[in-house]
């Protein structure tokens, strides 16, 4: 069975120059609160790179400090059992030999 827990995107967020200078750390923290997994930051260039739920990208694009958001790749994540992001229903345990 195919599972689709979440559609996620690898993105690069570029901040406007004035925000990159004054609000870089606050913006990174705000992205983390949106559950963005941060892979790399470059404060000198106002760049934050990471992975975020695809349905949150338009929200980030509207932030006043964001110059643009580049989406590198979008894919379906299937999280393993026990991961809090896993949305799959528990499978009924089937004992071998039962039909």
C-alpha positions in Angstrom: 0.0 0.0 0.0 1.3 3.5 -0.9 1.3 6.0 2.0 1.3 9.8 1.6 2.0 11.4 4.9 3.0 14.8 3.7 4.0 16.7 0.5 7.3 18.5 1.3 9.6 20.8 -0.7 13.3 21.6 -0.6 13.5 25.4 -0.7 15.8 28.3 -0.7 14.4 31.5 1.0 16.1 34.7 0.1 15.5 37.7 2.4 15.3 41.3 1.5 18.6 43.1 2.2 17.3 45.2 5.1 15.8 42.1 6.8 18.9 40.0 6.2 20.9 42.6 8.1 18.5 43.3 11.0 16.1 40.3 11.3 18.0 37.3 10.0 18.0 35.3 13.2 14.3 36.1 14.0 13.3 35.0 10.5 15.2 31.7 10.8 13.3 31.1 14.1 10.0 32.0 12.5 10.7 29.4 9.7 11.5 26.8 12.4 8.2 27.5 14.1 6.6 26.6 10.7 8.3 23.3 11.0 10.9 24.1 8.4 13.9 21.8 8.8 16.9 24.2 8.3 19.9 22.6 6.3 22.0 25.7 5.7 22.0 29.4 6.5 24.1 32.3 5.0 23.4 35.5 6.9 25.8 37.5 4.6 23.5 36.7 1.6 20.2 36.5 3.5 19.7 32.8 2.5 18.0 30.0 4.4 17.9 26.6 2.8 15.8 23.6 4.1 12.7 21.5 3.8 9.1 22.6 4.5 5.6 21.3 4.1 4.6 22.3 0.5 1.4 23.9 1.6 3.3 26.5 3.7 5.3 27.9 0.8 2.8 30.5 -0.3 2.5 31.7 3.3 6.3 32.3 3.5 6.3 34.1 0.1 4.0 36.7 1.6 6.2 37.6 4.5 7.4 41.2 4.3 11.1 40.2 4.8 11.1 37.6 2.0 12.4 38.6 -1.4 11.7 35.2 -3.0 11.3 31.5 -2.3 12.9 29.1 -4.8 11.4 25.5 -4.7 14.1 23.1 -5.7 12.2 19.8 -5.4 8.8 18.6 -4.1 8.1 15.1 -3.1 5.8 12.9 -1.0 7.2 11.9 2.4 6.2 8.6 4.0 7.3 8.7 7.6 8.0 5.5 9.5 5.8 4.0 12.2 6.6 5.8 15.5 7.5 9.1 13.8 5.1 11.8 15.1 4.6 13.0 11.5 3.3 9.6 10.4 -0.3 9.9 9.5 -0.9 6.3 8.4 -3.7 4.2 10.1 -2.3 1.3 12.1 -2.4 -1.8 9.9 -4.5 -4.7 11.2 -2.0 -7.3 12.4 -2.4 -10.4 10.3 -1.1 -13.7 11.6 0.7 -15.7 9.0 -1.6 -18.5 7.8 -4.8 -16.6 8.5 -6.8 -16.0 5.3 
